[in-house]
Amino acid sequence: EMERESGFIHPDSPSHKIVYQVVNELKKIKHNHPMLSLEKTKSIDEIKEFVNDKLVSIMCKMDGLTCSLHYKDGRLVSAETRGNGAVGEDIYHNAKVINSIPKVIDYKEELIVDGEIICKKNDFQKFAGEYANPRNFAAGSIRLLDSKECSKRRLTFVAWDVIEGGSYNEYHYNMGEADELGFDVAPGFIIDATNVTLSEINKANQKVLDIAKQDGIPCDGVVWRINDIKAGNAKGQTAH
């Protein structure tokens, strides 16, 4: 209570100590925002038509399990899987034991961050004999009922969107803000797509894939997103 009132939290505070937890089941939880999948294409021409001379953010599409984190008064209060996009599963007990998920942040407003639970390729080597690939391993591990077992799985949370609480209308700046708060952020960059050529689109895709490979991030595609959030939302959406 004193920490909440004063805003001061000592690094050795008992409130920072992790207590392992075993749950009987993963409870269903209704999302406070739609968690839609991405619209897919294999056509470079479609990408060119979509970006349409705008400033765009390009990042790797990580191959893991989508997760949403919710913070209030600077503290992590919930974590949930994507599920069917409207209802997911409560994985808060496991989120608390993943080192890359900040438990306390220097941000007092409400903050919702979506990202991916992954297992980096180097971390997966220890388990490769028992599991087919990093994606299935990460998806199964984050859904374990015993958080002590989950803590042994070397999972990583990588943020790729600020749903609520971002200070900017520009997507790239909001991700920079998340980085400053202590989140690992999906690797990528922004480009001005004015008069962008098909060759430049191909080169940008390859650059993202190379970055992901260098960082050991399991990646199964590239995400192109309009950097202006209002302009992007104005395009509407499909079922994705």
N, C-alpha and C positions, 0 to 999 in steps of 0.2 A: 504493500500500500504506500509506503514511504517512497519507493522507487517511482511509482506512478505519479505521485504528487510532486516530487522534486524534479523528475526527469533525469536524475543521476543514477547510474547503475555501475557499480564497481565490477571490474572483470572477474573477481573471485566471488561474486555474489552467489548465495545458494540458489537463487532463481535461475542461474545459468547451468546448474548441474543437471545432466541427463539421467532420467530414471527409465530404465527399460520397461516396456509395457507389453503384455500379452492380451489380445482381444479375442472374444469368442467368434466374431464374424466381422466382415467389412460392411458397415451400414451404408445403405443407399443415401445419397445426398443430392438435393436438387440444386443445380447451378444458379448463381445469381446473374449469369450472362450466358448467351448461347456459345457453346464450344464446338464450332463447326469445323469440318475437315476442309482441306484446301482444294480448290478447283485445279485439276491437273491438265497438262497438255504436254505433248511431245513435239509441238510445232513451234519453231523459232518465229515464224510469221505471226502466230497468235500472240506470242510475247511482245513482238514489236507493235502490234495493234493495241494491245492492252496498255503498254506504258505510254504510248501516244505523246511523245515529246515532253514528258514530265520528269521531275526529279524522282528517282526511284531508289528504294533500299533493296539490296540483294543479300541474301544470307543462305546458309546451308539448311536444308531440311533434314533435321536429325532423325535418326531411326531409333526411336525409343517409345516411351509411353507418355502421352500428354498429361500434364498435371497443372492444377491451378492453386496458387498460394494466396491466402487472405491475411492481411495485417491490420490491426487496430491499435492505436496508441503506441505504435512502434513494436508491437509484439505479434509473432505468428499465432494466429488463432484457428486456422483451418487449412487443410490440404485435401484435395480431391482429384480423382482420376477423371478423364474426359467421359468415359462410358459411352452412352449413345448421343452425347452432345447436349442433352437436357438434364440427364440424371447420371451421376457417377458414383464412385465409392469413396468413402472416408478413409484416407490413409494418413491422417494426422499423426498417429502413433509412430509411424515409420519416418515421416518427414522430419521429425524432431531428432532423429539420429543420423541424418545425412549431413555431412560436414559442410557441403556447398550450399545448403539452405540456411540463410541467416535466421536466427531465432529472434533476435532483437535488432532493430534498425533505427537509425537516427532520422525518423520520419513520423510525425505525430498524426498526420491525416490518414484516412483510410486508403489502403493500397492493395490492389489485386494484380498479381503478376502471373501470367501463363508461361509455361515452358515445357521442357522435355526432361523426363527422367531417363538417363542413358547410362551405359557402362562403357567407358572409354576402352579402346582396343587393348592397350597395355594392361589395364585392370582386369579385362576379361580372360587373359591368357591363363590365369590360375584356374578358371572354371570351364575352359573350352572343352575339356574332355567329357564333361557331363551335360553340357547344353549346346544346342545347335548353333546359336548366333547371339550376339550381344543384345539384340532387341527382345527376343523371347526371354532371355535371362533377366533383363531389367524389368520387363513387364511382370514376370513372376515374382521377382524379389521384392518389388515395392508393395506387392499384395500379400506378403507373408503376414501371418497373425502375430508372430513373435518379433518385436522390434530389435531384440538382441541379435537374432539371426539375420535380420535385414541389415544391421550395422556392419556385418562382416562381408557384405556383398560389394563393397566399393562402388556404390552408385554415385552419380553426379546429376545435379539439377542444373539445367542451362536455360536461362530466361530468353523468350523470344517475343514477348508482348507485354505492355503495361495496359491493362484493361481499365483500371480506375486509379486515379491519383497522379498521373503524369502531368507535368507542368507545361508541356508544350503541345502544339498542334502538329509538330513534326515528329514522325515516328523515330527517326534516328536519334534525335535529342533525348526523347524519353528513354530510349535504351541506354544512352550514355548516363542518364540520371540513375537508372537501375544499376549500372556498373559501379557508380560512385557509392551506392548504398550497400555494395558488397556482393551483388549477384554475379555469377558467371553469365556472360551474355553470348548469344549465338554469334559465331564469327561471320563477318560480312562487311559491306561497305555501301556507299551511295554513289550513284552516277547520274549525270544529266543525260537523259535519254533523247534530247533534242537531236533530230536527224540521226539517231543511232542506226547503225548498219547491222545486218544479220551476222556479219563476221565479229563485230564488237560484242554482240549478245553472246555468241559462242565463247569468246575469250573471257567474258565476265563469268559465265557459268563455270568454265574450267578453273578460273582463279579461285572461286569459292570452293570447289571440290578439292583443289590443291591445299587450301588453307585447312579444311577439315581433315584431310589426310595427315598433314603435318601435325595437327593437334591431337590426332588419334581419336577423332570423333566419328562414330558410325553415321554415315550420311547417305541418303537414298534419293537426293534430288536437290534442286535449288529453288528458293522462294523469291519471287519478284513481287514487290509491294510498293504501291504509290506512297511516297514519303509524307505527303500532305494528308493527314488523317481525315479531315473533313471531305476533301476531294475524293479520297478512296471510298469513304462511306457513301458518298453521293452516287457512286457507280452501282450501288445496290448489291444483291447477292443472289446466288442460286441456292440449291439445297446444300451447297458447300460454302 
